Amino acid sequence: MSSGIGRRLSLAAAMVVAVVLVAATGAQPSTATLTVLYDNSAFQPVCTAGWGFSALIQGAGPTILFDAGAEEAVFLKNVDALKVNLSAIGLVFVSHDHGDHTAGLAAVLRKKPGLPVYVAASAQRAFQGQVAAAGGRVVAVKDPQVLAPGVLSTGDLGDTIHEEALLLDTPRGLVVVTGCAHPGIVSILERAKKVGKRNIWMVLGGFHLYETAAADVATIIGRFKELGVQRVGATHCTGDAAIGMFRKAFGPNFVEMGVGRTIDLGGR
């Protein structure tokens, strides 16, 4: 056998071993993704829309459930339609304790009790008790905190309605995921940049601008650009008018959202 043929056979054998190892370990893809599970609109026709928000983040360390929508039945319908394995979830991140972000949580904990559920420290005690009673391991987050390598919380933000946002450290920069941004989306981004110590590449989620005047939305968009944000996926409580303004301002760098949308967050 020539040395060239031997090298090709060795390479082929190594590729087979690699494929077997990935299949055996269930290794995640090298590219992190966010799939929308609950949103005001449906991106895929097999999915059901509803007021609220939820997303599944894969490939960024442990599989993360971010919020859980407004109705358990709709949440589970979308989980089934998108063939999501709830048993694969490694942690739950609750942006805030409002019902349009938490309704599917009990169903997840029935499937996989004992999951760590990260909540803002100021979340209502009754809500924290409900999560514990459902089988979750409540982790109250007050200050910025590392949840896993490259996965962080901004910590508890806000004066009246408190909230935390999720930060993902990717090779392209920070990805910020927000639930409703009740403390103010610009304040959240300023905290994110301070905590993550990197430029913000992408911001996804609800910005709570549906009752905000167009002139004020324009100012907020200006602050996004001053902060160096490259891509934006505004949805849920951002409101249609404000979403339209972000779409126009960011052009090809605007990320369309909706249930069933899977977004590339960049390789790790």
C-alpha positions as CSV (number, residue, x, y, z in Angstrom):
1,M,0.0,0.0,0.0
2,S,1.4,3.4,-0.9
3,S,1.9,6.1,1.7
4,G,-0.6,8.3,0.0
5,I,-3.4,5.7,0.1
6,G,-2.5,4.9,3.7
7,R,-2.8,8.6,4.7
8,R,-6.2,8.8,3.0
9,L,-7.5,5.7,4.8
10,S,-6.2,7.0,8.1
11,L,-8.0,10.3,7.6
12,A,-11.2,8.5,6.7
13,A,-11.0,6.4,9.8
14,A,-10.4,9.5,11.9
15,M,-13.5,11.1,10.4
16,V,-15.6,8.1,11.2
17,V,-14.4,8.0,14.8
18,A,-15.2,11.7,15.2
19,V,-18.7,11.2,13.9
20,V,-19.3,8.3,16.3
21,L,-18.0,10.4,19.2
22,V,-20.3,13.3,18.4
23,A,-23.3,10.9,18.1
24,A,-22.4,9.2,21.4
25,T,-21.9,12.3,23.4
26,G,-24.7,14.4,22.0
27,A,-22.2,17.2,21.5
28,Q,-23.7,20.6,20.6
29,P,-23.0,22.3,17.3
30,S,-20.0,24.7,17.3
31,T,-22.4,27.6,16.3
32,A,-24.6,28.9,19.0
33,T,-28.3,29.5,18.1
34,L,-31.4,31.0,19.5
35,T,-34.8,29.6,18.5
36,V,-37.9,31.6,19.3
37,L,-40.5,29.4,21.1
38,Y,-43.1,32.0,22.0
39,D,-43.7,35.4,20.4
40,N,-46.4,37.8,19.1
41,S,-46.0,36.5,15.6
42,A,-45.1,33.1,14.0
43,F,-42.1,32.8,11.7
44,Q,-43.0,29.2,10.8
45,P,-46.5,28.3,9.8
46,V,-46.5,25.2,12.0
47,C,-46.1,27.4,15.1
48,T,-48.7,29.3,17.1
49,A,-48.3,33.0,18.0
50,G,-49.4,34.7,21.2
51,W,-48.5,37.7,23.4
52,G,-45.4,36.7,25.4
53,F,-41.8,35.6,24.8
54,S,-39.6,32.5,25.1
55,A,-36.5,31.3,23.4
56,L,-34.2,28.3,23.5
57,I,-30.4,28.9,23.3
58,Q,-28.2,26.0,22.2
59,G,-24.5,25.7,21.5
60,A,-23.5,28.4,24.0
61,G,-22.7,26.0,26.8
62,P,-25.7,24.4,28.7
63,T,-28.9,24.6,26.7
64,I,-30.8,27.6,28.1
65,L,-34.5,28.2,28.3
66,F,-35.1,31.9,28.3
67,D,-38.5,32.7,29.7
68,A,-41.6,30.5,29.0
69,G,-44.4,32.4,27.4
70,A,-47.9,33.3,28.4
71,E,-49.9,30.1,28.0
72,E,-48.6,26.6,28.9
73,A,-50.7,25.0,26.1
74,V,-49.3,27.3,23.4
75,F,-45.8,26.9,24.8
76,L,-46.0,23.1,24.6
77,K,-47.7,23.2,21.2
78,N,-44.7,25.1,19.8
79,V,-42.2,22.9,21.7
80,D,-43.8,19.9,19.9
81,A,-44.0,21.6,16.5
82,L,-40.3,22.5,16.7
83,K,-39.3,19.1,18.1
84,V,-37.6,20.6,21.2
85,N,-36.3,18.2,23.8
86,L,-37.1,19.7,27.1
87,S,-35.0,17.1,28.9
88,A,-31.9,18.6,27.2
89,I,-32.4,22.0,29.0
90,G,-29.5,22.7,31.4
91,L,-30.8,25.9,33.0
92,V,-33.7,28.3,32.9
93,F,-33.3,32.0,32.8
94,V,-36.4,34.1,33.8
95,S,-36.0,37.8,32.8
96,H,-38.9,38.8,35.1
97,D,-41.9,37.3,36.9
98,H,-44.7,38.5,34.7
99,G,-47.2,35.9,33.5
100,D,-46.5,36.4,29.8
101,H,-42.9,35.1,30.4
102,T,-43.4,32.3,32.9
103,A,-46.5,30.2,32.1
104,G,-44.7,27.2,30.5
105,L,-42.2,26.9,33.3
106,A,-44.1,24.4,35.4
107,A,-44.4,22.1,32.3
108,V,-40.6,22.2,31.9
109,L,-40.0,21.4,35.5
110,R,-42.5,18.5,35.4
111,K,-40.3,17.1,32.6
112,K,-37.0,17.8,34.3
113,P,-37.3,18.6,38.0
114,G,-34.3,20.1,39.8
115,L,-33.3,22.5,37.0
116,P,-31.6,25.7,38.2
117,V,-34.0,28.6,37.6
118,Y,-32.2,32.0,37.6
119,V,-34.5,34.8,38.6
120,A,-33.9,38.5,39.6
121,A,-33.5,38.7,43.3
122,S,-36.4,41.1,43.6
123,A,-38.8,38.7,41.9
124,Q,-41.9,38.3,44.0
125,R,-41.5,35.8,46.8
126,A,-44.7,34.1,45.8
127,F,-43.3,33.5,42.3
128,Q,-40.1,32.1,43.7
129,G,-42.1,29.8,46.0
130,Q,-44.1,28.6,43.0
131,V,-41.0,27.8,41.1
132,A,-39.6,25.8,44.1
133,A,-42.8,24.0,44.6
134,A,-42.9,23.0,40.9
135,G,-39.5,21.4,41.3
136,G,-37.1,24.2,40.3
137,R,-33.9,25.1,42.1
138,V,-34.3,28.9,42.5
139,V,-31.2,30.9,42.1
140,A,-31.9,34.6,43.0
141,V,-29.5,36.9,41.1
142,K,-28.8,40.3,42.6
143,D,-25.5,41.3,41.1
144,P,-23.9,40.5,37.7
145,Q,-23.2,36.8,37.7
146,V,-21.5,34.2,35.5
147,L,-24.0,31.3,35.0
148,A,-21.6,29.2,32.8
149,P,-18.5,30.0,30.8
150,G,-19.5,32.8,28.4
151,V,-23.0,33.1,29.8
152,L,-23.8,36.0,32.2
153,S,-26.7,37.8,33.9
154,T,-26.7,41.6,34.1
155,G,-27.9,41.2,37.6
156,D,-31.2,42.7,39.0
157,L,-32.0,46.0,37.3
158,G,-34.8,48.5,37.7
159,D,-36.6,50.7,40.3
160,T,-40.3,49.6,40.0
161,I,-40.4,46.6,37.7
162,H,-37.2,44.7,38.1
163,E,-35.6,42.5,35.4
164,E,-32.4,40.8,34.4
165,A,-31.0,40.3,30.9
166,L,-28.9,37.5,29.5
167,L,-25.5,38.0,28.0
168,L,-23.8,35.6,25.7
169,D,-20.1,36.1,25.0
170,T,-19.5,35.1,21.4
171,P,-16.5,35.6,19.0
172,R,-18.4,38.4,17.3
173,G,-19.1,40.2,20.6
174,L,-21.9,40.2,23.2
175,V,-25.4,39.0,22.4
176,V,-27.9,40.6,24.7
177,V,-31.3,38.8,25.2
178,T,-34.1,40.8,26.9
179,G,-37.6,39.8,28.0
180,C,-39.4,43.2,28.2
181,A,-36.6,45.6,29.1
182,H,-38.8,47.3,31.8
183,P,-35.8,49.0,33.4
184,G,-35.1,50.7,30.0
185,I,-33.4,49.0,27.0
186,V,-30.6,51.6,26.9
187,S,-29.9,51.2,30.6
188,I,-29.7,47.4,30.1
189,L,-27.3,47.8,27.2
190,E,-25.1,50.1,29.2
191,R,-25.0,47.6,32.0
192,A,-24.3,44.8,29.5
193,K,-21.3,46.5,28.1
194,K,-19.9,47.2,31.5
195,V,-20.5,43.7,32.8
196,G,-19.4,41.9,29.6
197,K,-16.5,44.2,28.9
198,R,-16.9,43.7,25.2
199,N,-18.7,45.4,22.3
200,I,-22.4,44.4,21.8
201,W,-22.9,42.6,18.6
202,M,-26.6,41.7,18.7
203,V,-29.6,42.6,20.8
204,L,-32.7,40.3,20.7
205,G,-36.1,40.4,22.5
206,G,-38.7,42.8,23.8
207,F,-37.8,46.5,24.3
208,H,-41.1,47.7,25.8
209,L,-41.5,50.7,23.5
210,Y,-45.1,50.1,22.3
211,E,-46.3,53.2,24.0
212,T,-43.2,55.3,23.4
213,A,-43.3,58.4,21.1
214,A,-41.6,58.0,17.7
215,A,-39.1,60.8,18.6
216,D,-38.1,59.0,21.7
217,V,-37.7,55.7,19.8
218,A,-35.5,57.5,17.3
219,T,-33.3,58.7,20.2
220,I,-33.1,55.2,21.6
221,I,-32.0,53.9,18.1
222,G,-29.3,56.5,18.1
223,R,-28.0,55.3,21.5
224,F,-28.0,51.7,20.1
225,K,-25.6,52.9,17.3
226,E,-23.5,55.0,19.7
227,L,-23.1,51.9,21.9
228,G,-21.9,50.0,18.8
229,V,-24.8,47.5,18.4
230,Q,-24.5,45.8,15.1
231,R,-27.6,43.7,14.8
232,V,-31.1,44.0,16.3
233,G,-34.1,41.7,16.6
234,A,-36.8,43.7,18.3
235,T,-40.1,41.9,19.1
236,H,-42.9,41.3,21.6
237,C,-43.6,44.5,23.6
238,T,-41.4,46.7,21.4
239,G,-44.6,47.4,19.4
240,D,-45.1,47.3,15.7
241,A,-44.3,51.0,15.1
242,A,-41.0,50.9,17.0
243,I,-40.1,47.5,15.4
244,G,-40.7,49.2,12.0
245,M,-38.3,52.0,13.0
246,F,-35.6,49.6,14.1
247,R,-36.1,47.6,10.8
248,K,-35.6,50.8,8.8
249,A,-32.6,52.0,10.8
250,F,-30.7,48.7,10.8
251,G,-31.7,47.6,7.3
252,P,-30.0,44.2,6.4
253,N,-28.8,44.0,10.0
254,F,-32.3,43.8,11.4
255,V,-33.2,40.3,12.5
256,E,-36.8,39.2,11.9
257,M,-38.2,37.4,14.9
258,G,-41.3,35.2,15.4
259,V,-42.0,31.7,16.7
260,G,-39.9,29.1,14.9
261,R,-37.1,31.6,13.9
262,T,-33.6,30.2,14.5
263,I,-30.9,32.8,14.7
264,D,-27.2,32.2,14.4
265,L,-25.4,33.7,17.4
266,G,-21.9,33.0,16.1
267,G,-19.5,30.1,16.7
268,R,-17.8,29.6,20.0
